[in-house]
Amino acid sequence: MSASVYVGLDIGTTSIKVAAVTKQLKTVFEKQYAYDYLTPQKGWTEIEPDTWVEIAVNGLRELFQKLPAETVKGIGITGQMHTTVFVNKHGFSVRPAILWNDNRTKESIPEIKQVLESNDQSTHISRIVSTGSPLANLLWVRENEPQLFEQIDKVLIAKDYVKWKLTGIYTTDYCDASTSSLFDLHMDHWSKEVQELFGLDSKLFPEVRPASAIVGELTEELCKELKLEKAIPVVSGTGDNVASALVSGSFETMQPLISLGTSGVVVIPNDQHQLKARGKNVIARITEKDNSIITQGTVQAGAKINSWWLERILQTDKYSEEQEKIPKELLGENEVFFFPHMNGEKTLFAEPDLKGAFIGLGLETGRTEMYLAVLEGLAFGIRQLFEAMKNEKPPEYFTIVGGGAKSKLWIKIFANILGYPIKRVLTSQEAVHGAAILAIMGVEENFIFPKNDAQLIQPDPVLVEKYNQRYKKYVKLTQLLLSFGGDEK
């Protein structure tokens, strides 16, 4: 008899990933399906949410053509956070979903914050509301499309809409609820104060379930379409950052995670339900008894600054060759600084129009100094995020994942700027695999992490001291650049 496998679905911003793994996390099927979202106006990003459903079902169909259906024991789901779907009483979307990176609510955010700050029970929510937040998106529809607003029966996040179409059941998880700006993070339920302050009906918000809880099965109609003899359980699922933290082992070890993808994300877990003053507090709640929270912050430009420098400025795609030109002796000695916030900053400075900068250029400056400054700049920015959100107990190491983690030089720079060992996992670990782990936990009621191939890169004490001095200068430069970029009064 074939080994049991578990499916993960990841509803990404520009692609959907489908993967199937064994209980030992051996991948037996994996495929990515690309798609485009809509930009009907400047600053707007939307998509017809049934696009996700069609792709996800086609992905499952292809999976069941490759694997015996009876071996698939459960389905987990993850995806982009914040992206908001507005569903009527018949279960259909009344308008295109508004994506997490949509900026149409930019002008209304200060007023929304002011209203939230008027009640002691919702003040903590005012710190996380931003463009793309489900609360802001919902209020925008009410203000600008009142006829459509009247039709809304449920407000769902992207993965929850797909889950509804797969199971016929409305639910969300604590991660997507807690980042919606509609949820009381102290009491762990939908905020009655927010509903009263903005005149929102409580029926709009679905039941909140732990990420690994089985919420239903594939519908009878879908089983017929996929030619399945037996329905497959589907778990609640979670947002992509929690899924990434889960598969990286962050909740098992309580060590911080850095994701060097399109954005640079710092994720700091704690198991004491400790809410931080800085960063976005996300309630993970993988199981009913779990009290884990992750605090996350973002350098929005992230590893994108690497491709920007090489492809747009140097006009080359030879990443490794350019990094090999940087002499080891230059590490910790570079006089050039790079400010990495090239497309705004939300977590530390709340400056959506912030731009990047080079500082310390001289006539002797060449491409190696400037490229090294780019790589160091993101590491300094990540350290600044970590310093603002860290737990009282120092970490033992950082895990780094994402495309940027493939660079040995960049990992070395991170180890010395952060001053801690860096764990680099060599096997593929993505949010879609975290979704599959949730399915394992839901069906099997436990999960034992297999040993992964990983490297531990140690910092050099001499370089750590040099970079500590440079970090102090970077923090001073940050204050100068913020005052330079501020609005004139």
N, C-alpha and C positions, 0 to 999 in steps of 0.2 A: 504494500500500500504506500502511496506517495506521502511525503511529509506534509504536514499542515502548513499553509502559508497565509499571510495576512497582508491586506492591501492598504496602501496609503494613497490619498488623493491630495494634491496641493494646488489650490486655486490661486495661482500667481497673478501678477499684474499684467504680464504679457505672454504668459504660457501656463499651461496646466500640465503637471507631472503626475504620472501614474506609476506606482511601483508595487511590487509584491516581494515579501521577504519571508524567510523562515524564522522560527523563534530564536535562532542564533544570528539573526540579521544578515543572513546570506541572501543577496538579491537574486531572484529568479526571473524577474521581469521588471523592466524600467523603460519608460518612454516619455518624451516631452512633446507637447502639442502647442505650437505658437499661435497667437492671435493678436489682433490689434484692438485698442480701445478708440473711442471717438473723442474728438476735440472740437465740439460745435462752435465754441467761442474761445477767445484768448483766455487762458487760465482755467478753462473748464475741461474736465476729463470725465467721460461717461462710458457706459457700455450697456447693451441689452443683456440682462443677466441670464437669459436662456441660452446665450452663447456658451456660457460655462457648462450648463447642463448638457447641451448637445455634445460638447467636446468630452466631458467626463463620461457620459454614457458610451460614446464611441470608443474611448480609451478602455472602459471595462469590457466592451464587446471584443476588442482586439486581445485583451488579456485572457478572456475566457476561450478564445480560439487557440491560445498558446498553452494554457494550463487547464487541467481537469477541474471543472467547477466544484466537484465535491471536496477538493483539497483546500479551497478558500474558506476560511472559518470566520473571518470578520473584516470589516472595512473601517478605517479611520480617516479623518479628514482634517485638513488645515488650510490656511490661506491668508491672503492679504487682510490686514486688520483695518478697521474703520469703514471700509467701502460699504455703502449703505444702499439697501434694496427696500423699496416701498411696495407692499403687497396688499391687494384688495381681499375682500371676504371670500372670493372664489379661488384665491391662491395664485393670482396672476400679478405680475409687476405692473404698476400703473404708469410708470415712466422709466427711462433708463436709470440704472444704478449710478450713484455719484461716488467716484473713486476717492481713495485716501489722499491722493495728491492733487485733488481739485482745490482751486483757490477762490472760488466765487464768493465765499463767505468772509473774505478778508476784512471787509469794512465793518462787518457786524460783530466780529469777535470781541472788541473792547466793550460793547454794550452788553453782550452775553455774559462776559466776565463780571461786569458790574452787578448785574442781576444776581448771579450766583453768589457774589460776595455779600449780598444783602441779608443772607441767612447763614447763621453759624454752622448749620448742618451741611451746607453745600459749598462753603468757602474752599474746602480742599479740592473740590471738582473744578473750581475756577482756574486752578494752576495747570490743568491738563487740557482744557478745551482749546482747540486750535482749528485752523482751516482743515477741512476733511473730517472733522469729528461728526459722528452721527447726530448729536444734538444740534450742531450748527446746520447740518444738511437738512434735517427735519424742519427746523424753523424757517430755513430758506424756502422750502417747498410751500409751507403754509403762507408765507408772505408773498411769494411770486407766482404760485400756481394753486390758488385756493380751491379750485374745482377738483384738482387731482388730490390735494390734501384730504378733502372730505371722503375720498374713496379708500384711503389707507386704513387697513385693518391690523397689519403687523409691520414692524420695522425689523429687518433682518440684516446681518452682516453677510458678506459674500459667501463664505463656506456654509452658513446656515440656510441660505436660499437653496444651494445645491442639495444640502441634506434634506430639506423639505421636499424637494422634487424626487429624491431617492426613496424617502420613507413615508411621506405624507404626514410628517409630524413637525410642529414648530418647536424648536429649542435653540438655545445658544449655550455658551460655556462661560465660565467666570472670567477668562481672559478677555474675550471680546465684549462682554458686558462691562467689565471694569474700566475699559479704555474708551467707552462710548460717550463719556461725560453725562451719562444718564443714571449712574450707579453709585450707591453709597459704599465707599471702600472701607469704611469703619464697621458698618453693619452687614456688609456682604449681601445686599439686595437692591433692587431697583429703588432709586431715590424718590420717596414721596414728596420731598421738598422741591426737587427739580420739576416733578409733575405739577405741583401746585403753583410754583413760580411762573411756569410757562404755559399753564393751562393744557397739559397733555393728558390724555386718557390712559390709564394704567393698562388697558387691554392691548395697547400697541406693542407691548413688550413681552417676548416669549418666556417660557420657563427656562431658568438657568440650571444647568446640570454640570457635574464634574466632567473633566475632559475625557476620561476613560469610561464613563457610564454608558451602557448600551441604551440607546434611546428608541430603537425600533429596528425594523428589517426592511430590506428592499421590497417595494410594493409588488403586489401580485401582477400588476400590469407590466412592470419592469422585468420581473422574472420571466414572464412569457416572451417579452421582447428579446431578452438575452439568452433565452432557451435554458433557463435554470430550473431544475426539478425541486430545489429547496431554497427557501429564502435565506439570505445572509444577514447576520446582525450588523448594525451600523452604530458606532459610538459617537458621542457628542462632539469630539474634536476640539481644536483650539487654534489660536492665532499662530502665525508662522514663527514669531520670535520665541514663543514658549515651546513650540515643537522643535525648533533648532536647539534650544537649551536642553530639552529633554534628551535628544539623541546624542548630544555632546557629553552627557553624563553630569551636567551642572547640578541637577537636583539630587543626584546620588552623592556627589562630593561637596556641594555647596561652594564651588570655586567659580570665579567670574569667567565670562565668555566674551570674546571679541569676534565680531563677524565683519570681515573685510570684503564686503560686496559692493553693490552700487552705492550704498551708504555705509558708513562705519558705525557699527552698533556696539555699545557696551551693555552687557547684561550681567547684573549682580543679583544672585539669588540669596534669599534667606528663608529659613523655615519657621520664623517666629511671627509672621504676619506684620513685619516691621515696615511701616510706611516712611519713606524718605521725603525730606523737604525739597530736594532737587531730583529731577528725573521723573520719568513716568512710572508710577507704581502699577504693576500688573498682577492681579490675583491669578495664580496658576491653577491651584486646586485640581490636581491630576486625579485624585480620588476623593471620596467624601471626607475622609479624616485628614487630608493634606492641608497644611496651613501655609504652604510655600507662596512666596511673592517674589517676583523679579522686579528690580528697578532698572529701567533701561533709559539710555540717552543716546543721542545720535550726532555724529558729524556728518551732515547731509551729503557732502561731496564724496566722502569715503574713498574707496580704492579707485573711484572714477578719476581722481586727480592723476593717477599713474598713467592711464590711457590718454587723458587730456594732454599731459606733458609730452609723452612720446609720440602720439599720433597727430595731434593738432599743432604742436609747437615744433618738435624735432622732425615730424613727418616720417616716422619709421615705425615698423611693427616688430623690431628686433629687441624685445624687452630684455632678454637675458644678456645679449651683447652689450647693451647700454649699461646694465648694472655691473657687468664685469669690468667696465672701464673705471669704476669708482674705486680708488685705492683704499685699502684697509686703514692706512695711516690717517685718512681724512675723517674717519669716524670719531666723533667727539671733538674734532678740531675745526669743523666747518664754521666759517664766520657768516655764512648766509642763512637767514631764517626764511621760512615760508609759512604764511598764515593760511590754513587749509579751508576756511569757511567760504567757499567760492559761490555757493548758491543759498546763502542764508543760514541761520542757526536758530533752533527752537529751544533746546534744553537749557543752556546756561545763560544766554543773553537775550532770548526772545527777539531777535533781529532778523526778520525774514528777508531783508534786502542786503544783508552783510555780504561783502565780497572778499576775495583773497588778496594776498600781497606778498611780494618779495621784499626783504629788508636786509641791508648789509652788503649790497652789491659794490664791487670795486673794479678797477680796470683789470685786475688780475683774475676776476671771476670767469669761470668757463662753464661748459655744459655739465661737467661732473659735479661741481659745487652746487649748481642749481638743481640738478636732478636729485642729489643727495638731500638737499634742503626740502624738496617736495616729499620724499619718503619720510624724512624726520618730522616734517610739519604735521602729517597726519598722526604720527605716534605721539607728538606733544599734545595735539588736540584730544586724542583718546585718553592720555594720562590726565588731562585737565577734567575731562568728564568723570573719570574714575575717582579722582580726588574729591569731587563734589558729591558723589553718590555712594562711596565705599561703606562697607560694614565696619563695626568697631574692631572686629577681629581681622588682622591682616590675612590676605590670601596666601596659599602655599604656592600657587602658580596660576597662570592664565591659560585658558584654551583659546586658540585662534583658529577660525574656520573661514571658508570663503575663498574666492579667487585670489585675493592678495596673499593668502597664506602659502601659496605655492612658491613665493619668492624667499629663498634662504637668507638673502641680504636683509629684506624687510623684517623678517622674523628676528634676526639678530639685532636689528635696530630697536625693535619693540622690546626685546628682553632687557636691553641696557637702558632704554629710556624709562621703562616701567620699573626696572630694578628687581624683577622676579623672573623665575623660569617660565618658558613658554612651552606649552604642550601642543604639538602639531599632530593631529590625527591623520594618518596616511590613507585610511580607507574612506570611501565616500560616505559623508554624513550630512544629510540635508533635511529640511523640514518635512519632506515627503516621507522619509524614513521614521521621523518622529511620529507622524500620523499613523504609520503602521504599528509602531510600538504601542500607541494608545489602543489600537484594536487588539493587540496581544493581551494587554493589561485588562481590557474589558471582558474578553472571552475567557482567558485563563485565570484571571483574578490575581496574577502576579507577573513579574518579569525580572529575569536575572540578566544583567548586562554581560555579554560575552567580552572576552579580552580583545582589545583592538590594537592593531599595529600603530604605534605612536612614537614620536621623537620628543625628547625633553631638551630644549635648548637653554643652556645656563647663561646667566649674565656674567660679564667680565667686571670684577670690582673696580678696576681702573677706569673703564669706560662708564660704569654707573656713576662714579663721582664726577666725571667730566660732563656727562649728560645732566646730572642734577644741577650743576652750575648753569648750563645752557637753558634748562627748563625754567629756572628763576628769571632769566632774561626774557624767555618766551612769554611768561605770564605778564611781565611789565609791558612788553610790546603789545600784548593783547589789549591791555587797558588803553594804551595810546591809540591803537587802531579803532577801538570802539568809540573813543571820543572824536576821532577824526571822521568816522563814518556817520556820526549822529546827526540828527536834524538840527539845523540852525534855528535858534529861538529869536 
